[in-house]
Every structure is written in C-alpha cells, then in structure tokens.
C-alpha cells in the first residue's frame, strides 16, 4: 500500500525540521517542505500530496490562508493549519477555506498524529459522500420523471432537468425558494389553482399522490402530470424534507385520446362510427322529447358500389367512400351528425327540425350533389345514392325503430329505381328486404 504523502508548509526552519521528523517517524512520506504560500501552491500542483500541513503566518505576499484557498479551489487537497497566536480576522478567513483540522504550535507528536489521522479519515468520508451525491444526482437527472426535493420548511434543495422543463425554472435560481413559488398547479377540469399544502405533505411519510386531473403551469404551457410527494426522514425518523415526483402524462393522455377517438371513429372516412352515432342520437332524442321537437334520420346507400370495387379495385372504392364522406360533411350544420354505418352505407342525424320538409330538402340536396362525378388521379367515377328518411316521432319513438324504418325506406327507394329518396310510411312497415 502506498504511503500517505504530506506537504509541509512552514517558514521557520527548525520547526519545519521537527514536523518533518514527526511525520516520517509516524510512517508518512514527506513529498516537500516549503516556506512560502507561492511555493505551497506550486508544489501542490506538481507533487499532488494527500495532505498539506500549512502554517497560517508565512513570509512573502501570500499567507497560508490565501495559499490554502487557491489549493482548495484548484486541487481539492485537504489542509491542516499550523497556528500560533493569531488575530480573529485571520482565523475567520481560515475557517472559510474549510480546513480539516488545526494544531497549535509548538507542535507535539501525539497531537499532530491524531489530527492527521482524523483529517485523512474525514477527507475520505467527504470523497465518498461526494461520489454518492454525484451518483444520486446522475440517477435523478437520468430518470424520466421530474424530481423536486425540499427542506423541512418547503424550500427547494434540488431539482432535476425534467422538473426544470416542467416548472420553467432552472435549478440554480430555484434553490432556497419556497416550493409554492416555483410549482404552480391547476385543476384540468375546473381551471382552478391547486394549493400545495406543505404542512400536510410533511405530516405523511408514505407516498402521497395529489388526486384529480392536475396540470403544471409554466411560462409557456400547461402540462398534465401525476404528482406524488413523500416526506424525507432522518435516522431518528424526524421529517426533514419532501421529495416530489412529477410524471408527465402528455403521452399517456395523447394515447388515451387516440384510443377514445378510434373507439368512436370509422378509420377509413374518419366519420363517427355506429357507437358514437347511437350516443348522439339518444341525446338528441332525449332533448326532442323534452322540447317537443322533431328530428330526422337519413339512411344513405351508394347505388351499385360493388361495380366500382370490381372494376377499379378496392383502393379506388376506399377513395370513393372518403370522397363521399367529405362531400357530405361540407353540406350540413355543425350540430348535424354524419356517420358511416358500414360498407357503403352512411347515416345522418338532423336534430331540431321544425318540419318534415327539412329532411326531404336535405335528401334532395344530397342526391343533387351526386350529379358531379368523383375524381381520383384523373379517374372520374359517377355514382348515385338511395336515401331513406324517418322522422321522430311520426315514424318511431326510439333510436332502434327510427333506424330500422329509415333502412326500410332506403330499400324502398332502391326498388323504385335508385337515385331517389323515400320517407317511411306505415304502409312500408311490413316491407322486407329483398
């Protein structure tokens, strides 16, 4: 095992030799003995000792305190001060350099060895602590969640890069600031501020999720988050701070929104599907019953659509369905619903109509719009449609009956020559599909 190497900085020759003998007799190696602050800094850089014994009062322009400060900043080598009687101001300056020990002159062997051993042990512990802190900081900076730590008063002591991005604060400017001045939360549903109650969070040492749909607000944006706080305990189980973990829910929310969209949307035409249509129809029926209003269901089927697939292929057939969907969308009110029922069938909901003729006029406009061929990459496709109309409450009291009767009326239109519409009548109630 290599010997501990010690640099001695002492400007009185006899004292320097005595200290050197003590150090060598204790089994340490003396890498140099110098008498000025300037030489101490130069030897610290060139010999890299494990420890420096530094006299505070040195000849020359640089005293031991200034030399120790430069060595601490440049090389992080631990220092033990050798001091006789000195003034209070110099001692205060010496404290600021964070020495690992002091020993009084005249130096005694036993006391010097004790101070050296304690200083070396303390320095090793500080190195391990710094390594552990660096290791922990690296982990906290690398994880995907935002992490904020506070002291027992709720003042910030640490913030990783994810938390910096979420809060809009960087760590240096946030340190020692109250958590409540950096972390701004709102309720996503109500838009109201969410209060972070520090005393309540400190009182609970178990992980404590803040409930509700929470958003964190910075200077640029609002971000949905999941927030959990845990109180930090010392070795005596006293609460000494908080750790808050902020999990960004943006991707999860986006994925959930996509799932919800896919659940109610036809993937080809991006129109509402049957599920969403039924939901809107039932809501419209409830309002129509309450307000004594009419509403209309229009069932639309493309005439001889199979010929398009057989002649031009399913890709052109899909493009035609999307073209029909876009043309229908551009013809109706915002409150109307156009959905893909399945295959080449579409269904329309016209809520809050005053007269039956409104539905008939809409059907006529749809048929007229099909007079213009659909065009895809230079290919023109002419197609017509057959439409069945059912009116609430004349043609049915509920969603299933209205849809069934609109379907019956649509097939009656097909049997009447296609490219036309029919409103359901009671005479058609026994009409069966061919």
N, C-alpha and C positions, 0 to 999 in steps of 0.2 A: 504494500500500500504506500503511495507517495506521501512524503512528509508535508505537513502544512507549512506553507511558505509565508513569511511575515516580513513586511517592510517597516523599518524603524525610522521615524522622522523626529530627530532630536538635535538641537543645535549646540548643546553642551556636551563636549567630548567625553568626559568622564562618566556622565550619566548615560550617554549613548552606549558606551562600552559595557557598563553594568547591566543595562537592559538586554544588550545582545547576548551576554553570558547567561543571563537568566533564561532567555528564550531558547538558546542552544541546549542548556542543561535540561530543559523540560522536554527535549526531543523534537523541537520545531526547527525548521530551516530558515535562516535569515537571508533573504534574497538581496537586500541592500540596506545601508544605513546612510541617510542624507540629513542635511541640516537646514534646508530652506523649503518653503512652500512650492517654489517653482520646480526644484529638483524632485519633490514628492510627486507632483503631477506627472513629470516626465518619466519617473521610474514606475509609477502605477501603470502607465500606458505601455512601457516596454517590457516589464517583468511580470505583470499580471499576478500580483500576490493574492493570497487567500484572505489576508487581514493586514491592516495598517495600524501601527501604534503611532499616534500623531500628537506631538506636543502642540498645545494651543498657541503659545507665545514663541514665535520664530523670528530670527533676524531676516531682514530683507523686506520687500514691499508686500509680500503675500504671507499672511499669518496662517496658522494651522486651520482655522475655521474656513477661510476662503479656499484653501487647498482642498479641504475635505469636501466642500460643496462642489467644486469642479470634478473631483474624483467620483463623487456620488452620481452626478449628472452624466458623466462620460463613461464610467466603467462599472458602476454599481458594486464597488468593493467595500466591505464593511470596515468601519473605523472605530477604534477605541481612543479616546482622548487621554493624554497625559497632562495633568493640570496641577499647578500650584495655586497660590492665591491669585485670583484674577477678579476683574470688575464684573458687576452684574450684567452690564450691557453685552460684554463678550460672551458670558455664559448663555445669555438668551439667544445670541447669534448661533452659538454652538448647538443648542437644542434644535434649531431649525434644520440643521444638517442631518438629523436623525441618527446620531451615533448609536452603536450597540453597547457602549459602556464607557465608564470613566474610571480612572485610577489616579490617586493623588501621589504627588512627589513629596518626599522621596519614595521611590517605588520599592515595594517589598515583594520578594519572590512568591510567597504563597498567595498573596492578594492578586498579583499580576496573573498568575496561572489560572486562578479562579475566574477572573474577569475574561481572560482569553477563551477559556472553555465555554463559559456562558455565552459569549459573543458569537463564537463559532456555531454553537447549537442553535441560538436564536436565528442566525443567518440562514442555516439550513432549513429551519422551520418556515422562515419567510419565503425562501425559494420554493418549497413545496406548496405553500399557500398560494403563491403567485401562479405556480403551474396549475394548481387545482382551479383557481379562479379563471385562468386563461382557458382551461379545458371546459369548464362550465359555461363560460361566456361563448366559446366556439359552438358548443352544443345548442345553447339558447339562440344564437344567431342563425344556426343552420336549420332549426325546425320550421315547419310551415305555419305555425300559429304565432300570433303576436303575443309577447310576454312583457308584462309590466310588473315591477316589484316596488314596494313602498316600505317606509319605516313604520313604526307603530303609531305615528301621527298622521299617516296617509300621505306623506311627502315622497315623491318618486326617487328611487335609488338606482333603478335600472330600466332600460327599455331596449328591446331588440329591433332589428331593422324592419321586421314585419309590422310591429307596433308603431314604429315611426311612420311608415306609409299609411297605416290606418288612421292614426290620430292627426297626421300633418305636422307633428313636432319631431325634431331630432333629439337624440339623447342628451347632448351637452346642454341644450337650452331648457330641457325639461327637468334635469336633475335638481332636486330640492324643492321643486314646485309642487303645490297640492295636486293630488290626483284629479280632483274635481275641476281644476282649471285647465287640464290637458285632455281629459276623457269626457267627451260630450256625446250623450246618448239620447235617442228619441224613440218613441214607440212607433213602429212602422204602420200600425193600423190607425192610430189617432193623431200622430204627428206631435204629440206632447213630449216634453222633456222627461227623461227618466232620471230620477235622482239616485246617485250612488251614495248610499248611507255607510260611511266609513266605520262608525262605531258598531253597527250591526254586522258588517262583514268581519270585523276584527273579533267579534264575540264568538264566531263559529269557526272552529279549526278544520272542519270537514269541507270538502269541495262543495261550493255553494253556487249553483247556476242561477243567473238572473233570468227570471221567467219572462215569457212574452216574445213577440217579434221585435227584436231590438236592432236599431241601426246606429252605427257610429258616424258622427258628422265631423268632417274636417273642412278646410277652407275651399275644397274643390268639389267634393261629392259626399253622398251618403252610401254607406256600405252595410249590408245586412250581416250581422255577426251573432255568434253564440258566445256568451260571456260567462266564465266560471272564475270564482275567486276562492282562494284558500289562504287561511291565516298561517303565518310562519311562527313556529315555536322554537325557543332556545332549549338548551339542555335541561332547564328546570321547568319546561313546559309553559313558560310565560310567553304571551303573544308579543312578538317583536316586529311584525310587519305583515304585508299582504303580497301574494302573488296572484296576478290576474292573467288569465289566458283568453285571448281573443281569437276565435276561429272564424275566418272569413267564409261566409255562406254564399257568396256570389255564384260560384259554380254549381253548388247544390241547388240553389234557387232556380238557376237557369235550366238545370237538368229537370227539376220538378215541373217547371213551367213547360218544358218541351214534352214531358210525359202527359201533362194535362192537355196540352194542345193536340198531341197525337191521339189522345183518347176521345176527343170530340171533333176531330177534323178528318176529312177524307184526304188521304195522302196524295192522290193524283191531282184533284182540282183545287185543293185547299179550301173547299167549301165545308160548312158544318156537315157532320155525318148524322145518321139516324138518332143517335143518343142525344146530341145537342139539339136536334130539331124537336124531338119529343119534349125536352126540357123547356124550350122556348114556347112550344105550342101549349103546354099545360099552364105556363104562366100567363100566356095571352088569353087562354080560355077562362082562367080564374078572374082576370080583370074584366073580360067581356061579360061574364055572368054578374059580376058586381055592378058594372056600369050599364048593363042592358045594351051592350053593343054587339055588332056583327063582326065576324072575321071570316076570311076565305082561305080554303086550301086548294091549290092548283097542282095537279099531278101531271107531269110532262114526260113524254116518252118520245125519243127520236125515231122517226119512221125508217124502217129498213136499215138500221145501223149495222146489222151483220154484214151487209154487202160491202160496206166501207172496209171492215176488217178483212173480209175475204179478198177484196180487190187490191187494196193498198197496204195491207198488213196492220198488225195491232199497234205499231208505233204511231202510224197516222191516225188510227182510231183513237188512241190516247190523246193525241194533239187536238183532235176534233172535240173530244169531251172537255178539254181545258178551254178551248175556244168558245164553246157553248157557255161554260160557266162564266167566263169573263164578260161575254155579251149580256148575259142575264144580270150580272152584278151591276152593270152600268145603267140598268133600266129602272131601278127601284129605289124606294125610300130607304133611309138609314135604318128605320125600325122594322123593315121587312126582313124576312129570312129566306134565303135560297140555300137548299141543301141537296147533296147528292144522295138519292135514295138507294141506288145500287145499279150496276150495269150502265145502261144508257137512260136511266130514269132520274129525273130531278123532281123535287117537291118544293113548293113555295107557300109561305105563310104571309098573308096580308092582314095584319091586325087593325082594329079600329076603322072599319069601313062603314060608311053611312048607308050605302045602298048596294044591292046585289049587282047593279050595273057596273060598279067599280071593278069587280072581279072580271066581268065579261070584257070590259075595255082593256084590262091588263092582258088577258088572254089574246085578244086581237092584236095588241101591240107586239106581243112575243111572236105570234105567227108572222106578222109583217116583218119583223127583224130577220126572220129566217129567209126572206126573199134574197138577201145578199149572201152570196156564197162565202164559205170559209176558205181562206188561202193559207197554205203552209209551204214555204220554199218554192213558190211558183206553181204549186199544185192547188187547183181550185176544186172544192167539194161543195156541191149543192145538196142540202138535206132539209127535210121538213119535220114537223113535230105534231103530235096529237096531244091534246090537253083535256083533262077532266077537272071540273070545278065542283066543290062542295062548300056550302055556306052554313056557318053556325048562326043561329040554332036551327034553321029551317031543315038542313039536311043531316043533322046529327047532333046529339047533346054532349059528345065526348070525343077525345082525340082518336081513339081506335075507329069509331063509327065514321067520323069525318074522313079519315084517310081511306078507309075501305070504300066509301061511297065516291070519293074523288077518283079512286082507282077504277071503279066500275064505270064512271062517266068517261074516263080516258079511253077505256077499251071500247066503249060505245062509239067514241069519236073515230077510233081506228077502223071499226067495222063500217063506219059511214063514209069511208073513202080517204081517211088520213088528212093531214094538213088542215085540221079544224079543231074546234073545242066543243065540248058539251057540258052543260051543267047537270048535275044529278037530279033526277026526278023520281018520285015514288014509283012510277011505272017501271023504273030500271032496278027496283030492289031485288027482283028475282033474276036479274041479268047475271049470267055466269060467264066466266072467261072461256074463250074457245081454246 
